[in-house]
Amino acid sequence: MKVGYTEFSFGYAFTESLIRSSSAAPVSAPVFPNLIQEGHSGFDIRINFPGVPLFFQ
């Protein structure tokens, strides 16, 4: 099935939507690790919201 967008584009749009819909802004910029870093850390995106860091795989 061809969807017309990349995995990175989906991840970016998902992150942007999550940040814009949140009542609190993240403490820092979202982290999108490269493939090697992702293999070691175990997440695709890290968003550091105050008191509630989120990790998505």
C-alpha positions, 0 to 999 in steps of 0.5 A, a space after each residue: 500500500 502506498 501512502 504518499 508520505 514517509 515515516 519521518 513525515 508522519 512522525 513529524 506531523 504527529 509530534 507537531 500535532 501533539 505539541 500544539 494540542 498540549 496545554 503545556 509547552 515542552 521544556 526543550 525541542 523534540 529529539 528525533 534520533 538517527 537510526 543508530 541512536 534509535 537502536 541504542 535508546 529504543 525510541 523514535 521521538 522524545 518529547 520532554 513535557 514538564 513532569 511528563 517526558 514522552 517516548 514513542 516507538 
